[in-house]
Every structure is written in structure tokens, then in C-alpha cells.
Amino acid sequence: MENKTFKILSIDGGGIKGLYSASVLARIEEKTGKRISNCFDMICGTSTGGLIALGLANGMSAQSLSDLYFEKGSEIFPTSNYIFIRIVQSKWNFFKQLLFCNKHSIKPLKLILETIFGDKTMNDADNLLCIPSFNLTTGEPRVFKNSHSKTGFFTDKNIKMVDVALATSSAPTYFPVHEHNEFLYADGGVWANNPSMCGLLEALDYYVGEGKDYDTYQLLSVSSIAQPSGWSSTSRKSKSFRTWGNKLFQTSLDGQSFFTHFFLSKIVKKINPTGVYFRIPPPDLSLPQMGLISMDRADKKALKTIRTLGNHIGNTYAMKPEILEFFKTEKTYKK
């Protein structure tokens, strides 16, 4: 008998760099002629990756999500196209972030999410979902899931997709924490910026293995754009929040994503010899590109650069047999 395979898609967090991930997936959809949501049993996403995961499980194409980031990104992260104004904006936002409040208002993002998802709940998703967040009230990681009979997990079935999207993307000091049912939530990137392990553990707990519906698994992980974070050996060693700057949050995101990839590349075959793990890596950036791209820079030049990088990597990897293997068959899990 042919092995029955449980297929998982995982999408990293990264702010406006979600445009890159969505563009990578759009080119793969274009090459294969198949919708992502029709080919994966489970979709996992953290922060901006969580927004993409929710959109895909809501029937949206990857191209429509890429277009949404490109057209609305500057509303979520207001950034002038003029360098002098952009410098003033940057200094003012950092001053707010340092002393008073979050860097950006949540209102534009919330309005966009309400337009996309309306009153839809997690139970309306077309795919199984794992969306990491962090519960500040309990001090514990939180993974939002749509309910499914195998797990008996029905806690999240009536939670609105808008609330889940805001809970997973409330990046500390960038956006305000999100409150839902008297619990406070922060960005899932503080512990699972690469949510691949969340998806794999969920699969092994309930779907894959002896006595379960599936014999093996395939896991496709889509990275975000990684920012070069190495320091000069002569850097000042005593640093305040001001001198750490954006590196304070970015370092934890990059470190967690790197370790998860390293761990899975070592452990997957040991868990199940027929299991497959493949990660689409971040692009190599030139020096000018490094100066353009950050989590919340969304001027036209930055957006065009991010989209171009996503299209390039997507076109490159859409031709690889390792990627095409994920799209040979449609998903088999039915709620």
C-alpha cells in the first residue's frame, strides 16, 4: 500500500517582509497551476506569516496576498518615499518606541484584516491551522488552532480570524499588545518566529504515526528575508535599549528561525525515515538591499525590492523537484 502523507506548510514572521514570502508562494502557485490551500493539510504561520496562513486558509491566492502587501503595506507601516521625511519619521518613531508607546498604530492593520476576514472564525478555515502567539497574562506560549475531531480541541473554534491575526502579529514596541477575552497577547515571533516545529509536533501528536490516519509527513518551510546581524568585534559591549535599537528584537527572531531549521534538518529523518523537510532559504542581499529592507520600512523602493526578491526566489525554487513534489497531490485531510 502507498503511504498516506500529511503535508504541512510553514511561513516565518518578518513584518512587511511578508511581501517576500507571499511573492515566493505566488510564483510557485503560478508554476504548478495549483492553489496552496488545495495542496497542504496544515498551514502554520507566525506574525506576518500567520496573516498569510489565515489568508491562504480563507481561500485567497498567494498572488492576491502579495498584491495586498504591496498596495497596503505603507498604510500599515507609514513610510515616506522622500528620504528627508523618512529620516524624520524614523527618528520620531524610534523616540516613541524608546520612551512612550508602540511605534505604529494598529488601526490600519485591523481595518484591512476586518475587510478580508469579516466575522469569519477559525472554524471557517479550509485547512488545519497552527498560529503561534504569546499569552502575556499567563506568561506562556499560545498556539491558535482551528478545531478538529482528532484532537478534541475546540477552544478556538469561535475565535475570529481577525483576533488571531492581531494576536500573532503584535510585535513588542512595534504594535500594541492585543487583548482577547481578557488575555493579553504578543507576537508569536518571541518564541516561534519559524513555526515549523509547531506544525510537525501537532502532526505527530494527532495525525502521523502508528495507529493514526497518516504514515508519514512532508514539511515545506518558507523563510523570511534575513537581515545580516553580525557585529564588529570592536562594537561597544555595554549597550542600552537605545544602542541595541531594532537589533534587540531582530536578533531573537533570526536566532529562533535559524535554530528551528538546524534542529529539523537533523531530527526529521530520525523521527520518520520517510519524512521530508525542505526549507526555502532567504535571499542573499547586496549592500544596497541591506540598507533598504527592514521589518517596517514600506516606501515604494523598499516594497519593489522585497517583491522582486520574492519573485526571483519563487521562480528559482518553483522549478526544483523537491518543491514540485509537494504539489503532486492535493490535500487529503477533511474536517
N, C-alpha and C positions, 0 to 999 in steps of 0.2 A: 504494500500500500504506500502511496505517496504521502510524505509528511505534510501535515497541515501547518501552515506558517502564519504566525501572528506578526503583523507589520506595524512598526512604530516610527513616527516622525517626531524629531525633537528640534526646537528652534531656540537659539540663545537670545538673551536680552542684550540691549545696547542703545536705547533711546532712539533718536532719529535714524540710527544706523539700521533700524528695522527695514528701511527702504532697500538696503543691500540684500537682506535675507529674502524679502518678498520678490525682488527682481531675480535673484538666483532661482527661486522656485517657479517664477513665471516663465523663464526660459526653458526649464525642464518640462513644464506643462506644454509649452509650445512644441517642443521636440517630440514628446511622447504622444501628444494629442489626447491626454487624459487629465482629468481633474485630480488634484492632490487628495481631496476628500474621498474620492472613489477608490483610492488605492491603499489607504492606510487605515488600519483598525483603530489605532490610537494616535492622537496628536498631542504633544506636550509643548508648552511654551512658557517662558518666563519673561516678565516685564513686557517690552515691546514684542518679544516672541510670543507671549501669551495673547496679545491682541491679534497677532497674525493667526495663531492657533484657533482662537474663537471665531475669527472671520472665515477661515477655511471650513471649520465645522458647521458654520452657518450657511454654507453653500456658495461663498464668494470664491472667485478665481484668484489665483496669486497675482495676475496682472491687474485686476481691479484694486487689490490691496496695495500694490506698488504705485499705482496711479494716485491712490488716496494719500499715501505718504508724500508723494511728490507735490501734490496740489495743496494739501492741508498742513504740511509739516511746519511751515512758517507761522501758522496760526497757533500751533501747539507750543513751538519754541520760537517766539518772535525774534527775528534776526534781520537787521538791515542789510541791504545789498551794497551799501556805501561804507567804505572802510572806516571813515572817521566816526560816523554814527555808531557803527558796530563796536568800535573800541569803547566808546562811552557807555553803550548798552552793557558790554561785558563787565566793565568796572563797576557799574551800578548794581548789576545782578549779583556780582560776587560780594559786594558790600552788604547787600540784603541777606545773602546766604550766610555770610560770616556773623552778622550781628542781630538780625531781626526775624527773618522768616524764610520761607522757601523761595527759591529762585524764580519760579514760574507759577502763574495762576493755573488751577486745574479746570477752570470753566470752559475754555475752548476744547480741550480733550474730552471732557464729559459731554458736551453738546454733540461732538462728532460721534461718540460712542452711542449716544441715545438715538441719533439719526440712523445709525447702522443696525443696532440690535433692538431698538424699541423696548418692549416689555418681555422679550424672549428670556427664558430661563435656561439653566444648564441642561435641564431635561429635554430641551428642544434641539440640542446639538445632534448632528448627523454622525458624529464619531465619538468614541470614548475620548475623554479629555483628562489631562493632568496639568494643572496650572499652579505653580508654587507661589506662595506669598509668605509673609512672616507676621504672626499674631503678636503684636506688641503687648497686648493685655495679659496674655498667658506666658509670654516670653518663649514661645515655641514655634517651630516651622509649621506651616499650614499648606496643604495641597488641596485645591478645589477640584472636585471630580463631578462628572455627571453620573447620576445613579444608574446602577446596572445590577441585574438579578444575581450574577455570580458572586458579588461581594456582599450583598445585603446592605450596601452603603447608600442611604437615601437622604443623608443630612443636607446635601447641597442641591437637591433636585429643583427646589423652588427659588434658589438664589438667582437674581437677574445677572445676565451676562455682563451688563454694564458694571455692576458692583464687583464682579470677579476681575474684570479688566482693570478697574481702578485700584483694586487691592494688590494686584500683582505688579503694577507699574508706578506705585507711589515711592519713587526713588528718594531716599533721605536727602533733605535740603534742596532737592530739585522741585518736588511736588509735596503738598501737604499729605499727611497720613490719611488713609481712608477709613471711615467709620461705617460698620455694618452690624446691625443687631447688638449694639453697644460694645463691640470689639473693635480695636484699632489695628489696622494692617499697614505694613510697609512692603516695599518692593521685594519680590522673591529672589532678586539677584543678590541679596545679602547672604544667602546660603546656597542657592541653586541657580546661578546665572546660566549654566548649562544644565538643563533639566533631564538629560538623557538617562541618568541613573534613576530618577523618579519613575520614568516610564518603564524601564527594564524591571525594577523591583515590583511595580504594580502588575506587570505581565507575568512574572514568575510566581507571585503570590496567588493569582486568580485564574490565569488563562493557559500558561505554558508548563508542561511537565507531565509526569506520570499521573494518570487518572484525570487529567484535565482535557479541555477541548483541542488544544494545540500541542503539537510535538516539538516545535522549535520557533525561533523568532528571527526577525530581521529589523535592525535599528539603523535608521538614517538620521544623522545629526547635522544640522546646518549652523555653522558658526556665524558670529557677527564679525565686523571689521575690528581687528585687534590694534590697539594703539601701542606703539613702541614705548615701553615704560622703564627701560634701563636707565640708571643714574650714573653720572660721572663718579669715579672713585674719589673725587675731591669735593663732592657735594657736602653741604653743611649737614652735620649729623643731628644737631638739636633743632627740631622743627616744630612750629606751632601749626594750628589749623590753617592759618593764612599761607604759610610757606609750603604746606602739603598741597593745598589747593585741590583741584579736581583729581589729583593722583590718589587722594585718600580713598575715594570710592572706586575709582577705576582699577586700582591695584587689586582690590578684593575680588572684583568681577573677573578680571583676567586670570588671577590665580586659581579661582574656583573652576573656571571653564577649562583651564589647562589641566588641572589635576583630574577632573572627571574624564576628560578624553584619555589621559595617560592610564588611568585606572581601568577604564573599559577596554582599551586596546590590549591590556594584559589579561583581563579576567574573563572576557566574553567566551572565548574558546574553552576555558576551564569549566565554566558553568554548563555549557552545552556545546559539544564539538561541532554541531551543525549550525550553531547560531552565527549570525552575520552582524558585524558592526562596521559602519562606514561613516566617516565624518568629512564633510566638505570644508576644507580649511579656509581661513581668512586670506585675503589677497596680500601680496607684498606691496607695500606703499612706497612711492617715491618721496623724496624730501618735500617737494611742494604739496603733495597729497597729505602728508603728515600734518602740515600746517593748516589744512583746510577742514579736516574731519574731527569732530568731537561728538559727544553724546547729545548735545543740544544746540549745535550750530546748524541753522536751516535756511541760510541765504541761497540764492539761486546757484551760485558757483559750487557751494558745498553739496547741494542736492543733486546737481548734474553729475558731479564727480562720484558720489556714492552710487547713483543709479548706473552709471557707466561701468563701475567696478562690478556691481552685481550682475549686469548683463554679460560682461566678459566671463566671469567665473561660471555663471549659469550655462552659457553656451559651451564653455570648455568641458564642464562636467556632465552636461546632458548627453554627450557623445560616449561617455565611458560605460562599458558593460556593467560595472559594479552598480551604477545608478539605474541603468535600464532594467536591471534585474528586479528592482523594487516595483516596477510598473508593468511587469509581465502579466500579473493577475490583479483582479480587483479585491477589495477588502472582503472578508468573509464573516466578520462579526456582525451580528444583527441584535439589536436591543430586544 
